[in-house]
Amino acid sequence: MRERRAGDRGVALLITLMILVLIVTLVWEVFRVGARAAQTGAYGRDSIRAEIVAEAGVAAARIALREDAGDNDYDTLDEIWSRPVPPIDLGEGTIRIVVEDEERKINLNRLVLPNGNAPDDQRLAVFRRLLEVLEIDPSLADAVVDWLDNDDTSRVGGAESSYYRSLPFSYKAKNDFLDTVDELRLVRGVTPEVFEKLRPFVTVYSSGKVNLNTAPKQVLMALSAGQDAADTGEIGESTASEIIEFRKEKPFKKIEQIGNVGMFLSDLYKKTRIRDLMDIRGTAFHVRSTGEVAGTIRTIDSVGIRSGKTIQWRYWRVE
């Protein structure tokens, strides 16, 4: 069964790549006909072509995500969308595609309750732990909560509008949810170095639960933090590594299967609320598609939300 499933995935991947080539061929021909009448320079022409190639890559990723939706009820690092794809040579251009699920990350917007008037203590503890694992000052968590919550009362280590208005280029605290992770740059304590260190592990698009099958070690280590974890202990680096090794051979099909990794994790699952933070499937996917034509590069950075076999783009930026 495993061999047949792997073969089916291989066929699906081949079909997806064939569709990609057909899409690129079609749009390339349409552009070539239109370019004859276009009054533009070579750079402008190649820039448009590169963007078209990048758009084709996003379309191919969308097809892969739609096909995967009906494959199983869980998402792993061995899916058609998650496997590393080598650069695809299209003759006059090259395309590179990277897809990752946002459920492998911590959702910053979930650090406060839905009404925005108070922090979610369990998720805030998880975020503090993540900061510690990344060797970032954990007081940054207070500043992020102050940016999100709907009051103007500063937390210890936090900042509200009174602080931001005192800056040379003043602005107000948003007191609302983040629309993009890039907004984090506005928060007190988020230097360029801190932002780059934190960005791979946080999101604003996920369901708020972490996919056990795809989460990196740093996120897994943070999950056990919280008020009710004192009696059981926290997930350390070695335990997180055990989870990663276990899921390579036996992907989690239900969240309670994390207890199969070892007795400590079994107790942690049964005795704490860690189950409230875990999932085994992705709903939000980050697609980064880069097209290159004659040395001109264009990248489309996008996030799509998958519901069934429908993909709705929540974020789209051309670089």
HELIX and SHEET records of a PDB file:
HELIX    1   1 ARG A    2  ALA A   35  1                                  34    
HELIX    2   2 ALA A   42  ALA A   69  1                                  28    
HELIX    3   3 GLU A  102  ARG A  104  5                                   3    
HELIX    4   4 LEU A  108  LEU A  111  5                                   4    
HELIX    5   5 ASP A  121  VAL A  133  1                                  13    
HELIX    6   6 LEU A  140  LEU A  148  1                                   9    
HELIX    7   7 SER A  161  TYR A  164  1                                   4    
HELIX    8   8 VAL A  181  LEU A  186  5                                   6    
HELIX    9   9 PRO A  192  LEU A  198  1                                   7    
HELIX   10  10 ARG A  199  PHE A  201  5                                   3    
HELIX   11  11 LYS A  217  LEU A  223  1                                   7    
HELIX   12  12 GLN A  227  ALA A  229  5                                   3    
HELIX   13  13 GLU A  237  GLU A  249  1                                  13    
HELIX   14  14 ILE A  255  ASN A  260  5                                   6    
HELIX   15  15 MET A  263  LYS A  271  1                                   9    
HELIX   16  16 ARG A  273  LEU A  277  5                                   5    
SHEET    1   A 5 ILE A  88  ASP A  89  0                                        
SHEET    2   A 5 GLY A  93  ASP A 101 -1                                        
SHEET    3   A 5 ALA A 284  VAL A 293 -1                                        
SHEET    4   A 5 THR A 296  SER A 307 -1                                        
SHEET    5   A 5 THR A 310  VAL A 318 -1                                        
SHEET    1   B 2 ILE A 106  ASN A 107  0                                        
SHEET    2   B 2 VAL A 202  THR A 203  1                                        
SHEET    1   C 2 VAL A 210  ASN A 211  0                                        
SHEET    2   C 2 MET A 278  ASP A 279  1                                        
END                                                                             
